[in-house]
């Protein structure tokens, strides 16, 4: 496999809604991550590198911020491995803030 096709296989699409969209000014951004077997945490760190303001939206200290939803293929990562969740290039990865109220 060529380096170029390997890089294409390591491209992940991130979809942004709410304040994530407001900060990135984009609904969708593609990220390439070197190596193999990537986690959602690695993708988030790449996003924060480009948009440092998102750090507070993603994390509350070292945990996922309470009202931040990270959905992969329709499943909230909190129901599985959390930040250690393995992602693949075909995954639908969505970031948004949960609405509150009563």
N, C-alpha and C positions, 0 to 999 in steps of 0.2 A: 504494500500500500504506500503510495507516495505521501510525502509530508503534507502536500496540499489537500489531498483527499482525507488524510487523517485529521487535519485541522477542521475540515468541513464536518466530519463526524463528531467533533467536539464543540459544535455550535449549539447554543441553547437560546430559546426564545423566551424572554420575560415579558409578561403582560402587566400593565400598571393601571390602577384605578384610584379614584379619590385623590388624596394628597400625594400619593406616589406619582400619579399622572401629572399633578400640578407642579411638582418639583422637577421631574424629568422632562416635562413638556412633550412627552411622547407616550402613546398607548402601548408601544411595543419596541423592544430593543433586543438585538441579538448579541450574544456574548460568546466568545471562543475561549476555552480554557485548555491549557496545555496538559498533556498526560492522559491518563485513563482513570476510570472509576471516580467520578466527581460527585460531591455532595451538594445539597442545597446551600449549605453554609459557604462553600467555596464560591458559588454563584453570587450569593448575597454580598460577600466581601468584594467581589469584582464590581458589583453595582455601587456599593458605598465608595469605592475608589473613584468612580466617575461622579457620584452625587453624594458628597459627605453629609449633607443635611439629612439624608435618609437614615443615618445611623440611629438616631433617636426614634425613628418610626419602626425600625426593625428590632431593636434590642432594648431591653430593660436590664441593665448590667450585662450579664452574659446569656440571658435567656431571651426568647422571642417576646417582644412587647405584648402585653396582655390583650390589647384590642387590635393587634395586627393579625391578619389572616394570610397564610401562605398555603395555597391550594395547588396540588399537583394532580392532574388528571381527575379533578373532582373530589379529591380527598385532602382534608386538612392534615398537615404534617404532624400536628400535635397528637393525632390518633395513632401514629406509628413511631418512627425513629427520630422525629423532630429534626434538628439541624444536621443529624447524621444521615438523613434520608438520601439515598443514591438517586441521582437524576440521569436521564438519558436524553439525547438530542430530540427525540420524538415527543417528549413530555410537554403537556400544556401546563406552564408554570405561571400562576397568577398571584399578584400581590395587591392587597387592599386593606383598609382599616374597617373594622367591624363597626356598624352603627350601634349607638347606644340609645337609651331612653326608656321611657316607661309610661 
